[in-house]
Amino acid sequence: MSTVHITFDGERLSGREGQSIGGILLANGHRTWRTAAGSERGIFCGIGICQDCVVTVNGVEGVRACQRTACEGDAVEREERA
């Protein structure tokens, strides 16, 4: 399998081709990547229903990290919501 590289808040991360963004974040030690209502959030349901794992990808807000297959060079950013 090929390796894919993304950045998360400027940090370069590696994963496997076909892996979700959420999977790459988890595999690289990131358990949370969003703040909502004062609480840290990450993967909860893992199937795209709960929306706890949303991130900004290449400038597009509200992307579900558990559903989005990572592409080489994706720029992923944490989302902060009140």
C-alpha positions as CSV (number, residue, x, y, z in Angstrom):
1,M,0.0,0.0,0.0
2,S,1.1,3.5,-0.7
3,T,1.6,6.2,1.9
4,V,-0.4,9.4,1.9
5,H,0.7,12.6,3.7
6,I,-1.6,15.2,5.2
7,T,-1.1,18.2,7.5
8,F,-3.1,18.7,10.7
9,D,-2.8,22.3,12.0
10,G,0.6,22.4,10.2
11,E,1.9,19.1,11.5
12,R,2.8,16.6,8.8
13,L,1.2,13.2,9.3
14,S,1.5,9.9,7.4
15,G,-1.2,7.3,6.7
16,R,-2.1,4.6,4.2
17,E,-3.7,5.2,0.9
18,G,-7.5,4.8,1.3
19,Q,-7.5,5.6,5.0
20,S,-9.9,8.2,6.4
21,I,-8.7,11.5,7.8
22,G,-10.0,10.4,11.2
23,G,-8.0,7.1,10.9
24,I,-4.8,9.0,10.2
25,L,-5.4,11.4,13.0
26,L,-6.0,8.6,15.5
27,A,-3.0,6.5,14.2
28,N,-0.8,9.6,14.8
29,G,-1.9,10.0,18.4
30,H,-4.6,12.7,18.0
31,R,-7.7,11.7,19.9
32,T,-9.6,15.0,19.7
33,W,-9.5,17.7,17.0
34,R,-12.5,19.9,17.6
35,T,-14.0,21.9,20.4
36,A,-17.7,22.3,20.8
37,A,-19.6,23.7,23.7
38,G,-16.3,23.8,25.7
39,S,-15.6,20.1,25.2
40,E,-12.9,18.4,23.1
41,R,-14.4,16.1,20.4
42,G,-13.0,13.5,18.0
43,I,-14.4,10.2,16.7
44,F,-17.6,9.1,18.4
45,C,-19.8,7.1,16.1
46,G,-17.3,6.6,13.3
47,I,-20.0,6.3,10.7
48,G,-20.8,10.0,9.9
49,I,-24.0,10.4,12.0
50,C,-22.9,12.3,15.1
51,Q,-20.8,15.1,13.5
52,D,-18.3,15.1,16.5
53,C,-15.4,14.6,14.1
54,V,-15.9,17.5,11.8
55,V,-12.8,19.3,10.6
56,T,-11.9,21.9,8.0
57,V,-10.2,20.3,4.9
58,N,-8.5,22.5,2.3
59,G,-10.6,25.4,3.5
60,V,-13.9,23.6,3.5
61,E,-15.6,23.6,6.9
62,G,-17.7,20.8,8.4
63,V,-16.0,17.8,6.7
64,R,-16.6,14.5,8.6
65,A,-13.1,13.1,9.3
66,C,-14.5,9.6,9.7
67,Q,-16.0,9.7,6.2
68,R,-13.5,11.6,4.1
69,T,-10.7,9.5,2.5
70,A,-7.4,11.3,2.9
71,C,-5.8,12.6,-0.2
72,E,-2.1,13.4,-0.6
73,G,-1.5,17.0,0.6
74,D,-4.8,17.6,2.3
75,A,-4.6,20.5,4.8
76,V,-6.7,19.6,7.8
77,E,-7.5,22.1,10.5
78,R,-9.2,21.9,13.9
79,E,-12.6,23.5,14.2
80,E,-13.6,25.6,17.2
81,R,-17.2,26.2,18.0
82,A,-18.8,27.9,21.0
